[in-house]
Amino acid sequence: MNTKNIFFAIVLACFIITGCKENKEVKKERIALTISGMTCEIGCAKIIQSKLSKKEGVLAAKVVFIDSIATIEFDGNTTSKKDLITFVDGIAGGDLYKASESIIKPTGSK
């Protein structure tokens, strides 16, 4: 019985070691996007912000309706600036919003 426990422990350890994904370091990047087509704070800006916040690789997102600017912090290992622009363009079926990289530096940029 003791041999079975040892064997089980070894098999379990092998599954745990090989089953864990490699832990990559987050490559934090920021982008500011100018978004055209927003007509209101709650129905547009908040929905875009919510959808961005749920996108894989996005660490933080803030959309300011008055300025028509989205500031996004993301993991460059998981997503890219181009992917984020395409994602915003595709919200609401791709007919309402158009995003482009802003010349305004995102908050916290050097």
ZAGU-791712 format. One record per residue (C-alpha): residue number from 1; residue in three letters; x, y, z. Coordinates in steps of 0.05 Angstrom, whole numbers, plus 32768, in hexadecimal, padded with zeros to 4 digits. Layout:
// ZAGU-791712
<r><n>NUM</n><res>ALA</res><east>X</east><north>Y</north><up>Z</up></r>
...
//
This chain:
// ZAGU-791712
<r><n>1</n><res>MET</res><east>8000</east><north>8000</north><up>8000</up></r>
<r><n>2</n><res>ASN</res><east>8039</east><north>802F</north><up>800E</up></r>
<r><n>3</n><res>THR</res><east>8055</east><north>8023</north><up>7FC9</up></r>
<r><n>4</n><res>LYS</res><east>8012</east><north>8035</north><up>7FAA</up></r>
<r><n>5</n><res>ASN</res><east>8011</east><north>8078</north><up>7FCF</up></r>
<r><n>6</n><res>ILE</res><east>8057</east><north>8088</north><up>7FB8</up></r>
<r><n>7</n><res>PHE</res><east>8046</east><north>8076</north><up>7F70</up></r>
<r><n>8</n><res>PHE</res><east>8006</east><north>80A0</north><up>7F73</up></r>
<r><n>9</n><res>ALA</res><east>802D</east><north>80DB</north><up>7F8F</up></r>
<r><n>10</n><res>ILE</res><east>8061</east><north>80D7</north><up>7F58</up></r>
<r><n>11</n><res>VAL</res><east>802B</east><north>80D3</north><up>7F21</up></r>
<r><n>12</n><res>LEU</res><east>8005</east><north>810D</north><up>7F40</up></r>
<r><n>13</n><res>ALA</res><east>8045</east><north>8137</north><up>7F43</up></r>
<r><n>14</n><res>CYS</res><east>8054</east><north>8128</north><up>7EFA</up></r>
<r><n>15</n><res>PHE</res><east>800E</east><north>813F</north><up>7EE5</up></r>
<r><n>16</n><res>ILE</res><east>8015</east><north>817F</north><up>7F0D</up></r>
<r><n>17</n><res>ILE</res><east>805A</east><north>818F</north><up>7EF2</up></r>
<r><n>18</n><res>THR</res><east>804A</east><north>8181</north><up>7EA9</up></r>
<r><n>19</n><res>GLY</res><east>8003</east><north>819D</north><up>7EAD</up></r>
<r><n>20</n><res>CYS</res><east>8016</east><north>81E2</north><up>7EC4</up></r>
<r><n>21</n><res>LYS</res><east>8020</east><north>8216</north><up>7E8E</up></r>
<r><n>22</n><res>GLU</res><east>8060</east><north>823C</north><up>7E89</up></r>
<r><n>23</n><res>ASN</res><east>8058</east><north>827B</north><up>7EB2</up></r>
<r><n>24</n><res>LYS</res><east>806C</east><north>82B3</north><up>7E82</up></r>
<r><n>25</n><res>GLU</res><east>8079</east><north>82F8</north><up>7E9D</up></r>
<r><n>26</n><res>VAL</res><east>8045</east><north>832D</north><up>7E8A</up></r>
<r><n>27</n><res>LYS</res><east>805E</east><north>835E</north><up>7E55</up></r>
<r><n>28</n><res>LYS</res><east>8038</east><north>839C</north><up>7E69</up></r>
<r><n>29</n><res>GLU</res><east>8029</east><north>83CC</north><up>7E31</up></r>
<r><n>30</n><res>ARG</res><east>7FFA</east><north>8407</north><up>7E2A</up></r>
<r><n>31</n><res>ILE</res><east>7FD4</east><north>8426</north><up>7DF1</up></r>
<r><n>32</n><res>ALA</res><east>7FA4</east><north>8460</north><up>7DE9</up></r>
<r><n>33</n><res>LEU</res><east>7F6F</east><north>8458</north><up>7DB4</up></r>
<r><n>34</n><res>THR</res><east>7F43</east><north>848E</north><up>7D96</up></r>
<r><n>35</n><res>ILE</res><east>7EFE</east><north>8470</north><up>7D8C</up></r>
<r><n>36</n><res>SER</res><east>7ECC</east><north>8490</north><up>7D5D</up></r>
<r><n>37</n><res>GLY</res><east>7E83</east><north>847E</north><up>7D5B</up></r>
<r><n>38</n><res>MET</res><east>7E74</east><north>8482</north><up>7DA5</up></r>
<r><n>39</n><res>THR</res><east>7E33</east><north>84A8</north><up>7DB2</up></r>
<r><n>40</n><res>CYS</res><east>7E2B</east><north>84A1</north><up>7DFD</up></r>
<r><n>41</n><res>GLU</res><east>7E4F</east><north>8491</north><up>7E3E</up></r>
<r><n>42</n><res>ILE</res><east>7E28</east><north>8454</north><up>7E56</up></r>
<r><n>43</n><res>GLY</res><east>7E12</east><north>8434</north><up>7E15</up></r>
<r><n>44</n><res>CYS</res><east>7E54</east><north>843B</north><up>7DF1</up></r>
<r><n>45</n><res>ALA</res><east>7E90</east><north>844D</north><up>7E1D</up></r>
<r><n>46</n><res>LYS</res><east>7E7E</east><north>841F</north><up>7E57</up></r>
<r><n>47</n><res>ILE</res><east>7E6D</east><north>83E5</north><up>7E29</up></r>
<r><n>48</n><res>ILE</res><east>7EAF</east><north>83EC</north><up>7E03</up></r>
<r><n>49</n><res>GLN</res><east>7ED4</east><north>83F1</north><up>7E46</up></r>
<r><n>50</n><res>SER</res><east>7EB1</east><north>83B3</north><up>7E60</up></r>
<r><n>51</n><res>LYS</res><east>7EC0</east><north>838A</north><up>7E22</up></r>
<r><n>52</n><res>LEU</res><east>7F09</east><north>83A0</north><up>7E22</up></r>
<r><n>53</n><res>SER</res><east>7F10</east><north>838F</north><up>7E6B</up></r>
<r><n>54</n><res>LYS</res><east>7EF9</east><north>8347</north><up>7E5C</up></r>
<r><n>55</n><res>LYS</res><east>7F26</east><north>833D</north><up>7E20</up></r>
<r><n>56</n><res>GLU</res><east>7F5F</east><north>830C</north><up>7E2A</up></r>
<r><n>57</n><res>GLY</res><east>7FA0</east><north>8331</north><up>7E36</up></r>
<r><n>58</n><res>VAL</res><east>7F81</east><north>8373</north><up>7E4C</up></r>
<r><n>59</n><res>LEU</res><east>7F98</east><north>8385</north><up>7E92</up></r>
<r><n>60</n><res>ALA</res><east>7F71</east><north>83C7</north><up>7E98</up></r>
<r><n>61</n><res>ALA</res><east>7F45</east><north>83F2</north><up>7E6B</up></r>
<r><n>62</n><res>LYS</res><east>7F26</east><north>8436</north><up>7E73</up></r>
<r><n>63</n><res>VAL</res><east>7EFB</east><north>8458</north><up>7E3F</up></r>
<r><n>64</n><res>VAL</res><east>7EEC</east><north>84A3</north><up>7E47</up></r>
<r><n>65</n><res>PHE</res><east>7EB0</east><north>84B7</north><up>7E1E</up></r>
<r><n>66</n><res>ILE</res><east>7EBD</east><north>8502</north><up>7E1F</up></r>
<r><n>67</n><res>ASP</res><east>7F03</east><north>84F9</north><up>7E02</up></r>
<r><n>68</n><res>SER</res><east>7EF1</east><north>84BC</north><up>7DD5</up></r>
<r><n>69</n><res>ILE</res><east>7F30</east><north>849B</north><up>7DF0</up></r>
<r><n>70</n><res>ALA</res><east>7F3B</east><north>8455</north><up>7E0B</up></r>
<r><n>71</n><res>THR</res><east>7F79</east><north>8449</north><up>7E34</up></r>
<r><n>72</n><res>ILE</res><east>7F8C</east><north>83FF</north><up>7E37</up></r>
<r><n>73</n><res>GLU</res><east>7FC1</east><north>83DB</north><up>7E5D</up></r>
<r><n>74</n><res>PHE</res><east>7FCE</east><north>8396</north><up>7E41</up></r>
<r><n>75</n><res>ASP</res><east>7FFC</east><north>835A</north><up>7E40</up></r>
<r><n>76</n><res>GLY</res><east>8025</east><north>835D</north><up>7E01</up></r>
<r><n>77</n><res>ASN</res><east>8031</east><north>8312</north><up>7E04</up></r>
<r><n>78</n><res>THR</res><east>7FE7</east><north>8306</north><up>7DFD</up></r>
<r><n>79</n><res>THR</res><east>7FCC</east><north>833C</north><up>7DD0</up></r>
<r><n>80</n><res>SER</res><east>7FE4</east><north>8376</north><up>7DA5</up></r>
<r><n>81</n><res>LYS</res><east>7FD3</east><north>83BE</north><up>7D94</up></r>
<r><n>82</n><res>LYS</res><east>7FB8</east><north>83A8</north><up>7D51</up></r>
<r><n>83</n><res>ASP</res><east>7F8D</east><north>8372</north><up>7D71</up></r>
<r><n>84</n><res>LEU</res><east>7F70</east><north>83A4</north><up>7DA2</up></r>
<r><n>85</n><res>ILE</res><east>7F5E</east><north>83D5</north><up>7D6A</up></r>
<r><n>86</n><res>THR</res><east>7F3D</east><north>839C</north><up>7D43</up></r>
<r><n>87</n><res>PHE</res><east>7F18</east><north>8386</north><up>7D81</up></r>
<r><n>88</n><res>VAL</res><east>7EFB</east><north>83CB</north><up>7D8E</up></r>
<r><n>89</n><res>ASP</res><east>7EE8</east><north>83D3</north><up>7D44</up></r>
<r><n>90</n><res>GLY</res><east>7EC2</east><north>8391</north><up>7D4A</up></r>
<r><n>91</n><res>ILE</res><east>7E98</east><north>83A3</north><up>7D86</up></r>
<r><n>92</n><res>ALA</res><east>7E4D</east><north>83A9</north><up>7D75</up></r>
<r><n>93</n><res>GLY</res><east>7E56</east><north>8383</north><up>7D34</up></r>
<r><n>94</n><res>GLY</res><east>7E8D</east><north>83AF</north><up>7D19</up></r>
<r><n>95</n><res>ASP</res><east>7E5E</east><north>83E6</north><up>7D00</up></r>
<r><n>96</n><res>LEU</res><east>7E60</east><north>841A</north><up>7D38</up></r>
<r><n>97</n><res>TYR</res><east>7EA7</east><north>8427</north><up>7D51</up></r>
<r><n>98</n><res>LYS</res><east>7EE9</east><north>8436</north><up>7D30</up></r>
<r><n>99</n><res>ALA</res><east>7F28</east><north>8434</north><up>7D5A</up></r>
<r><n>100</n><res>SER</res><east>7F6D</east><north>844F</north><up>7D49</up></r>
<r><n>101</n><res>GLU</res><east>7FAC</east><north>8458</north><up>7D71</up></r>
<r><n>102</n><res>SER</res><east>7FAB</east><north>849C</north><up>7D92</up></r>
<r><n>103</n><res>ILE</res><east>7FE4</east><north>84CD</north><up>7D90</up></r>
<r><n>104</n><res>ILE</res><east>7FD2</east><north>84DC</north><up>7DD8</up></r>
<r><n>105</n><res>LYS</res><east>8000</east><north>84B4</north><up>7E05</up></r>
<r><n>106</n><res>PRO</res><east>7FDB</east><north>8485</north><up>7E34</up></r>
<r><n>107</n><res>THR</res><east>7FDD</east><north>8495</north><up>7E7E</up></r>
<r><n>108</n><res>GLY</res><east>801E</east><north>847D</north><up>7E9C</up></r>
<r><n>109</n><res>SER</res><east>8046</east><north>847E</north><up>7E5B</up></r>
<r><n>110</n><res>LYS</res><east>808B</east><north>849D</north><up>7E57</up></r>
//
